[in-house]
């Protein structure tokens, strides 16, 4: 049996604290090195050539560069979900050394949850999706600032906001002096963010039509409420859905399952856990609102289904009728609309999973 060596690493922008456990040793050897790719070989310095070395560190702002560097050198390195690291009640001392030791110890005992490391292509697409989300939030804030500015000047619009007519109403106002400068600044900021958002969405649309993503996007848009942009966002955030063995695993990953605090004969369930991937969860909840309407396929989904096999059409029809009935049934039981939509989004997860993996063996993934 080769010697087992476990490395727990507390990674920061400037330094890496490494706790080394040899086999079943009770204590670790700890050292700190600069966080520099040129110094990565120092992590492996002094390790036996025939040892089975396994390393881990928490997912964070330092990304996956260290994992990829170690993997390229033949070292198994896992990235750990920070929120799922066991916490000891009453432990109020936190240092880099203690964090590294705890990671190495829990990693050796198998008590840590490993996350899936994206490929470079998957990470690039995810960064593009999140850049688009940042711009969308910035635009919302810029619109609010412009609206509140006009309200302070005594102008209030009673129709639907941010339509073409609303924008013409905004631009119809004129001001003098410093007030004009402020007004033009707010308007220009909204226009610039609109253009930036269009550019990013145009790039996402191009990627959605690429050979690597088009087959899966084409299947997802067969589900009501999911358009090409929502489909590519889901694929960017979730990577390959075949890594989830069941739809329930995907629901739990997205935090759409109820929280629970049961003991003995008492069962107490609360709101959804909201763990996992928040952008994908938001997309599914937004898509679920489409099922509050009559159970009839839209023109867009009917067109999308024309190029898909019978299995995908069956999934789309089943989702349409089941989720529409589910929403109405929950409303009939007195549930608020947003609670009903959350329940529909949870079940929509299962149809997304099924539509994505159908005929997946014939599709190459990036």
N, C-alpha and C positions, 0 to 999 in steps of 0.2 A: 504493500500500500504506500503510495507517495505521501510525503508529509503535507498536511493541510495548513495553509497560512491564510488568516482572515484579516483584511485591512478595512478598518472603519475610518472614513475620511471626512473631516469637517472642512468644507471648501468655502473660501472667501475670495474676494477679488484680488487680494494681495498675498494670501498665504493659504497653505493646505496643512492642516494638522492631521497626522496619520497615527492611528493606534493599531499596532500589529499584535495579533493573537496567534501563537503557534499551537496547532492541534487543540488540545483541551486545556491549555494553560489558563490559570485563574486570573492572572494579571497581564497587562499589555505593555509593550514597549512603545513609547510615544515620542514622536519628533515632529518638527515643523519645518516645512520647506517653502520657498517662494512659489506662488502660483504662476508659473511660467512654463510654456510648452517645452522650452529647451531644458528645463530642470526635471521634466517628467521621468527620465531614466533614473533619477535619484530615488524615485519611489521604489524602484525594483532593485536598487543597489543592495548587495549583501544577502539577497534571497537565494536559497538553494536552487540550482538549475532544474532539479527534478521535482520541485515542490508544486503542489496544486494551489495556485494563488487565486484568491477570490476577494474582490474589493467592492465597496459600495460607498455612496454618498447621497445626500438629500438632493432632490430636485429643487432648483432655485434659479436665481438670476444669472448664475454662472453658466447655465446651459449644459449641453451634452458634449462639449469639446473634450473634456477629460475622459469621459467614458469612451469616446471614439478613439482617442489616442492610446488608451490602455488596451482596448480591444484589438487595435492594429498591431500591438506588441504581443498578442496572444494571451492577454490576461482577461479573465472573466470579470467584468465590472458591471454592477447593477445600480440603477438609479432608484431611490426609495421615495415613496409618497410621504411627504412630511407630516400630513395631518393624521396618518395612520400609524405613526411611531408610538409604541406604548409609553405612557407617562406614569411615573410613580407619584402617588399623592404625597404631598409634604416635601418633595424634593424642590428646594428653592435656590439651589446653587447651580448656576449655568456658566460653564467656561468652554472654550474650544476643546480643551483636553478631555473634559468629561463628556462632551457631545461625541467626540470621536470614539472614545472608549465604549459609550453606550451603543453607538451604531455597530461597532465591531462585535460586541457581545450579543446583541439581538440578531445580528445578521448570521452569526454562527449557530444560534439556536433556532433559526427559521421563523422568527417572530416579526419580520418586516414584510411590507407589501411592496413588491417591485412594480414599477410602471413600465410601459412600453416606450422604448426610445425610438423616435421617428427617424426615418432616413433623411438625408440632406434634402431631397426633393419634397418630402412630406413637410419637413420643418419650414422650408421656404414658402410653400403654399399656406401653411398655417400663419406664418408671419404676415403674409399678404392679407389674409382674411382679418387678422387682428388689427392691422393698419387701417383697413377699411372700417372696422368697428370704432377705432379711435376717432377717425374723421367724422363718422356718423354722430358720435357723442359730442364732438366739438361743434358740429353744425347745429345740433339741438340747443346747445348752450348759447351759440351766437344768435340763433333765432329768438331765444327767450330774451336775450339782452336787447335786441332790436325792438321786440314787442313791448317790453317794459319801458324802453325809452319813449316810444310813441305814446304809451299810456300816460307817462308823466307829462307829456306835452298836451294831453287832453284829447287824444285820438284813440277811439276804440272801434275795432272791427267786429261786427256781429255775425258775419258769415263763417264759412269753413276756412280755417287758417291754412296758409302756405299753398293755396291753389294759384293758378295763373291770375285769376281775378284779384285775389288778395295781394299778390305781388304788385300788380298794376296800381292798386289802391295805395300801397306803401310808397311807391315811386312818385305818386301824384303830389306828395307833400313837399313843400319847400321851406327852408329855414334860412336865417341870416346869421352872420358872425360865427362865433365858436360853435353854436348849436348846429349849423350846417356842416361843419367839419366832423362833429361827432356822428351826425346822421349818415354822412357819406362813408365814414369809417365802418359803422355797423353794417350798412348795406354791402359795402365792398367785401367785408369779411364773410358774409353769408354767400355772396356770389363766388368768391374764391374757394370756399369749402364745397359748394355745389360742384364746381368744376373738378376739384380734386377727387370728390366722391365718384363722379362719373368716370374719371380716368381709372380709378382702382376697380370699379365694377366692370369696366370694359376689359380690363386685364383678366379678371376672374371669369368673364364670359368666354374669353379666348381659351383659357385653361379648361373650362368645362367642355369645350368642343374638341380638345386634344384626344388622341387615341387612348391615352392612359386613363382618362376620366369619363369620356363620352358614354361608354356602355353603362356605367353605373349611374351617371346623371340621368340618362334616358330612362332607366328603370325607376328612379326615385321620383321623377316629375310625373309619373303615372299616378301618384298618390295625391289626392286633393289637398290643397294648401301648400304644397311644396313645389316651388318653381326652380328654374336652373340655378339662380343665385343661392337659394336656401340649400339646394342639393349639394353644391360644391362646398358650401360652408360646413355642412354636416360631414362630408368626406374629408375635408381638411382637418377638422377637429377630432374625428373618430378614427382616422386612418383606415385600416382594413377591418371591416366588421366581422370577418371570420375569426378574429381573435376572441370574440365573445361566444362561448359555446351555446348559449341559449338566449332568447329575448329577455328573460328575467335578469340575466347578467348585465345586459345593456341598460335596462331600466335602473338597476342599482348603481351602475357606473355614472349615470346621468343624474342621480339624486332625485328620481321621480317616484321612489317607493316611500310609503309612510314610515315615519319614525315610530319607534316603539319603546315603551318602558313598562314591561310586564314583570310581575313577580307572583309566584304561587298561582292561585286561581284567578288573579286579577290580570286582565289584559287592557293595556292603555296604549292607544295609537294616536299619534299627533299628525302634524303637517309633514310634507315631504322632507327628506333629509337634506336636499340641496347640496349634496356632495358631488365630487367629480366635475365634469366639464360644463361650466355655466353657459358659454356661448351656444353650444349645441342644445342645451336644455331650453334656452330662450327661443331658438329657432323652432323647436318642436311645439312649444306652447303657443307661439304665434301661428303656426300651421294648424293647430288644433281648433282655433276659432273658426276655421272654414267649415267645420262639421256641425255648426249650429244651424246651417241652412238645410233646405230640402235635399233628400238623398238622390241627387241627380248629377251625373258627371258633367263637368264644365266642358266648354269647347276645347280648351287647352289640353285637358287630360284625355279627351276622346282622340284628339290628334296625336298625342304622345303614345297612346295605346295601339295605334295602327301599325307601329313598327316593332311591337313587342310580342313575345310568344304567349300562348294561352295561359301559362302559369302566372305571368305577371298580370294579365287581365283579370284572372281569378282573384289574385291578391288585392288588386285595386277595387274590384267590386265588393269583396268581402269587407274591406276597410271602410268603404263608403257607407254601406248599410249598417254595419255593426257600430261604428263610431257615432254616426248620426243618431241611431236609436239610443246609444249609451248617453249621449248628451241630453236628450229629451227625457229619458228615464230619471236621470239625476235631478234635473230641474223639477220633475213631477214629485220627487221626494223632498223638495224644499231646499235643495242645495243651491248656494249662490252660483251665478254663472262662472266666476273665475275658479271656483272649486271644481265644477263640472268640467271645465276646459282642461284643468290640470290632470284630472282622471283620464280624459280622452287622450291627452298628450302621452300619458304613460302607456296606454294601449297602442297608440300610434307608433311607439318605439318598436313594438313587436312586428308591425307591418313594414317599417323601415328596414329592420333586420332581415325579414323574409325577402323583401324585394331586392335587397342588395346582394344577398348571397345566392339567389337563384341563378343557376348556370354560372356561378362564380368560377368554377374550374376552367371555364373557357376564356376567362378574362385575366390578363396579366396586370398586376398591380405595381405601382411605382415603389 
